[in-house]
Amino acid sequence: MACARTRLIRLAGGALAMGVGIWSMHFIEMLSSSLSIPLDSDLAVTGYSLLIAVLVSWFALYIGTRNDLSLVRLLVGGVDGSGHRQHALGGHARVADGACDSL
C-alpha cells in the first residue's frame, strides 16, 4: 500500500512539473507574439489550459511508467492528441480588446 501511495505522489509531482513546464513554454510563446491590435488573456480559459496540460502529462506518465508496458500502451501514452487541446485552448484565451464591444 505504501508503495502504491509513493507511486501516486511521484506521478502527481511529475505530471505537475511536466504539465506546468509545457504550459509555461506555450504561454510565453503566446505572450511573445505581437499583432497590430491590443490583446488580453481570459484568466479562466488560461487556467483550464494549464489544468489540461497537467492532466495530459499525468496520463502520459501513468501509461509510460506501468510495469506491463506494451507497445500499444507506449504509443497511446506518447501520441495522445489531448495535448493539442491545451495549446488550442491557450490560444483561444487570447482576446482582442474591444472585440465584444462592437457586437
Backbone as CSV, one residue per row, in Angstrom:
resi,resn,N_x,N_y,N_z,CA_x,CA_y,CA_z,C_x,C_y,C_z
1,MET,0.820,-1.198,0.000,0.000,0.000,0.000,0.859,1.255,0.000
2,ALA,1.927,1.252,0.792,2.811,2.419,0.851,3.505,2.629,-0.492
3,CYS,3.828,1.528,-1.162,4.480,1.621,-2.462,3.541,2.260,-3.485
4,ALA,2.273,1.904,-3.455,1.291,2.470,-4.376,1.088,3.957,-4.098
5,ARG,1.069,4.324,-2.829,0.906,5.732,-2.469,2.112,6.544,-2.920
6,THR,3.297,6.008,-2.717,4.514,6.681,-3.154,4.507,6.856,-4.666
7,ARG,4.053,5.832,-5.382,3.984,5.919,-6.840,3.026,7.025,-7.275
8,LEU,1.874,7.131,-6.630,0.914,8.172,-6.982,1.450,9.568,-6.691
9,ILE,2.155,9.707,-5.573,2.741,11.006,-5.224,3.799,11.396,-6.255
10,ARG,4.643,10.451,-6.626,5.665,10.731,-7.632,5.036,11.020,-8.990
11,LEU,3.996,10.290,-9.317,3.297,10.514,-10.575,2.666,11.909,-10.605
12,ALA,2.049,12.300,-9.515,1.433,13.630,-9.441,2.492,14.727,-9.522
13,GLY,3.605,14.535,-8.837,4.688,15.525,-8.895,5.275,15.645,-10.286
14,GLY,5.475,14.506,-10.929,5.995,14.517,-12.294,5.026,15.163,-13.270
15,ALA,3.747,14.850,-13.126,2.732,15.430,-14.008,2.632,16.934,-13.802
16,LEU,2.726,17.371,-12.561,2.671,18.802,-12.274,3.881,19.519,-12.875
17,ALA,5.069,18.955,-12.667,6.283,19.574,-13.205,6.264,19.599,-14.732
18,MET,5.915,18.481,-15.337,5.911,18.409,-16.794,4.796,19.271,-17.386
19,GLY,3.602,19.204,-16.795,2.472,19.983,-17.305,2.698,21.478,-17.199
20,VAL,3.203,21.934,-16.055,3.475,23.363,-15.884,4.602,23.798,-16.823
21,GLY,5.597,22.940,-17.016,6.687,23.270,-17.932,6.208,23.426,-19.366
22,ILE,5.407,22.479,-19.834,4.867,22.552,-21.194,3.943,23.758,-21.333
23,TRP,3.079,23.947,-20.354,2.126,25.051,-20.408,2.847,26.403,-20.402
24,SER,3.838,26.560,-19.531,4.519,27.852,-19.433,5.291,28.163,-20.714
25,MET,5.858,27.142,-21.351,6.539,27.355,-22.625,5.555,27.890,-23.666
26,HIS,4.371,27.286,-23.746,3.384,27.750,-24.711,2.807,29.108,-24.317
27,PHE,2.647,29.354,-23.028,2.103,30.642,-22.584,3.071,31.772,-22.928
28,ILE,4.361,31.553,-22.705,5.359,32.571,-23.051,5.400,32.772,-24.563
29,GLU,5.235,31.696,-25.299,5.171,31.808,-26.759,4.005,32.701,-27.167
30,MET,2.857,32.511,-26.541,1.687,33.327,-26.873,1.906,34.791,-26.481
31,LEU,2.589,35.023,-25.371,2.861,36.398,-24.949,3.850,37.089,-25.882
32,SER,4.744,36.323,-26.475,5.763,36.934,-27.332,5.234,37.271,-28.719
33,SER,4.094,36.720,-29.092,3.534,37.052,-30.404,2.942,38.452,-30.351
34,SER,3.190,39.201,-31.401,2.666,40.570,-31.425,1.801,40.767,-32.660
35,LEU,0.678,41.402,-32.451,-0.245,41.735,-33.528,-0.462,43.235,-33.517
36,SER,-1.122,43.734,-34.516,-1.354,45.175,-34.605,-2.525,45.634,-33.734
37,ILE,-3.164,44.720,-33.027,-4.260,45.084,-32.137,-3.894,44.680,-30.712
38,PRO,-4.385,45.404,-29.722,-4.095,45.014,-28.332,-4.818,43.724,-27.960
39,LEU,-4.123,42.841,-27.236,-4.689,41.570,-26.815,-4.649,41.452,-25.301
40,ASP,-5.557,40.678,-24.776,-5.608,40.377,-23.359,-5.834,38.872,-23.235
41,SER,-5.738,38.332,-22.026,-5.961,36.896,-21.821,-7.138,36.677,-20.889
42,ASP,-7.966,35.716,-21.221,-9.088,35.314,-20.373,-8.521,34.408,-19.280
43,LEU,-8.594,34.825,-18.041,-7.976,34.111,-16.929,-8.562,32.709,-16.752
44,ALA,-9.862,32.547,-16.893,-10.486,31.226,-16.712,-10.028,30.252,-17.787
45,VAL,-10.042,30.673,-19.038,-9.630,29.785,-20.123,-8.139,29.458,-20.005
46,THR,-7.349,30.427,-19.581,-5.918,30.192,-19.364,-5.714,29.147,-18.270
47,GLY,-6.484,29.236,-17.207,-6.408,28.245,-16.130,-6.820,26.854,-16.598
48,TYR,-7.860,26.792,-17.439,-8.283,25.496,-17.976,-7.174,24.874,-18.823
49,SER,-6.469,25.705,-19.601,-5.401,25.163,-20.444,-4.262,24.621,-19.583
50,LEU,-4.003,25.237,-18.431,-2.995,24.722,-17.501,-3.444,23.381,-16.924
51,LEU,-4.696,23.289,-16.539,-5.232,22.042,-15.999,-5.150,20.915,-17.028
52,ILE,-5.488,21.208,-18.267,-5.413,20.201,-19.325,-3.979,19.727,-19.507
53,ALA,-3.015,20.653,-19.484,-1.605,20.280,-19.648,-1.156,19.337,-18.539
54,VAL,-1.566,19.598,-17.311,-1.180,18.739,-16.184,-1.864,17.376,-16.294
55,LEU,-3.139,17.348,-16.648,-3.855,16.074,-16.768,-3.312,15.211,-17.904
56,VAL,-2.999,15.824,-19.030,-2.440,15.073,-20.154,-1.057,14.542,-19.781
57,SER,-0.284,15.326,-19.056,1.032,14.867,-18.600,0.884,13.705,-17.630
58,TRP,-0.111,13.777,-16.739,-0.359,12.666,-15.821,-0.694,11.395,-16.599
59,PHE,-1.554,11.523,-17.603,-1.950,10.366,-18.400,-0.740,9.744,-19.097
60,ALA,0.084,10.574,-19.729,1.253,10.062,-20.444,2.232,9.390,-19.477
61,LEU,2.462,9.987,-18.314,3.369,9.384,-17.337,2.771,8.113,-16.743
62,TYR,1.477,8.103,-16.518,0.816,6.913,-15.979,0.976,5.734,-16.935
63,ILE,0.733,5.976,-18.209,0.869,4.911,-19.208,2.335,4.498,-19.344
64,GLY,3.228,5.464,-19.377,4.642,5.188,-19.604,5.375,4.520,-18.456
65,THR,4.830,4.590,-17.246,5.522,4.020,-16.087,4.901,2.720,-15.595
66,ARG,4.020,2.132,-16.369,3.381,0.869,-15.957,4.369,-0.277,-16.062
67,ASN,4.235,-1.243,-15.167,5.095,-2.427,-15.209,4.816,-3.290,-16.431
68,ASP,3.569,-3.336,-16.860,3.189,-4.152,-18.011,3.051,-3.294,-19.272
69,LEU,4.082,-2.494,-19.540,4.060,-1.585,-20.673,4.205,-2.352,-21.982
70,SER,3.204,-2.250,-22.825,3.250,-2.882,-24.141,3.494,-1.793,-25.186
71,LEU,3.745,-2.208,-26.387,3.970,-1.255,-27.465,2.729,-0.392,-27.692
72,VAL,1.563,-0.991,-27.609,0.315,-0.240,-27.805,0.157,0.830,-26.728
73,ARG,0.386,0.467,-25.476,0.276,1.452,-24.387,1.316,2.553,-24.532
74,LEU,2.501,2.202,-24.958,3.546,3.194,-25.167,3.128,4.193,-26.240
75,LEU,2.561,3.698,-27.326,2.111,4.586,-28.400,0.934,5.447,-27.963
76,VAL,0.014,4.865,-27.209,-1.139,5.633,-26.725,-0.674,6.740,-25.770
77,GLY,0.261,6.434,-24.889,0.764,7.437,-23.949,1.588,8.509,-24.629
78,GLY,2.309,8.148,-25.677,3.187,9.110,-26.326,2.549,9.925,-27.428
79,VAL,1.498,9.399,-28.037,0.900,10.064,-29.185,-0.465,10.650,-28.833
80,ASP,-0.791,10.714,-27.585,-2.088,11.229,-27.156,-2.284,12.646,-27.683
81,GLY,-3.350,12.859,-28.422,-3.589,14.162,-29.036,-4.227,15.182,-28.112
82,SER,-4.455,14.819,-26.857,-5.100,15.755,-25.937,-4.235,16.973,-25.647
83,GLY,-2.939,16.829,-25.778,-2.047,17.963,-25.552,-2.307,19.099,-26.522
84,HIS,-2.783,18.748,-27.705,-3.102,19.788,-28.678,-4.296,20.609,-28.216
85,ARG,-5.175,20.006,-27.448,-6.325,20.747,-26.916,-5.857,21.852,-25.969
86,GLN,-4.839,21.550,-25.173,-4.287,22.545,-24.253,-3.738,23.723,-25.031
87,HIS,-3.013,23.445,-26.099,-2.406,24.513,-26.887,-3.484,25.348,-27.582
88,ALA,-4.491,24.687,-28.140,-5.576,25.399,-28.813,-6.392,26.224,-27.823
89,LEU,-6.630,25.685,-26.648,-7.394,26.412,-25.634,-6.605,27.623,-25.145
90,GLY,-5.299,27.469,-25.005,-4.460,28.606,-24.611,-4.520,29.723,-25.639
91,GLY,-4.521,29.356,-26.923,-4.651,30.359,-27.971,-6.014,31.011,-27.972
92,HIS,-7.028,30.243,-27.619,-8.392,30.773,-27.547,-8.545,31.760,-26.394
93,ALA,-7.691,31.662,-25.396,-7.779,32.551,-24.246,-7.388,33.980,-24.601
94,ARG,-6.671,34.136,-25.717,-6.277,35.482,-26.145,-7.504,36.207,-26.682
95,VAL,-7.802,37.356,-26.142,-8.996,38.109,-26.515,-8.567,39.502,-26.942
96,ALA,-9.015,39.919,-28.096,-8.728,41.272,-28.584,-9.510,42.278,-27.755
97,ASP,-8.832,43.321,-27.300,-9.520,44.372,-26.542,-10.609,45.007,-27.398
98,GLY,-11.803,45.072,-26.864,-12.925,45.686,-27.570,-13.560,44.781,-28.591
99,ALA,-13.144,43.505,-28.664,-13.701,42.612,-29.688,-15.186,42.387,-29.469
100,CYS,-15.628,42.352,-28.236,-17.050,42.098,-27.964,-17.844,43.390,-27.885
101,ASP,-17.159,44.528,-27.815,-17.866,45.796,-27.685,-18.665,46.149,-28.942
102,SER,-18.205,45.660,-30.099,-18.867,46.047,-31.353,-20.056,45.147,-31.682
103,LEU,-20.307,44.117,-30.883,-21.423,43.199,-31.183,-22.742,43.736,-30.715
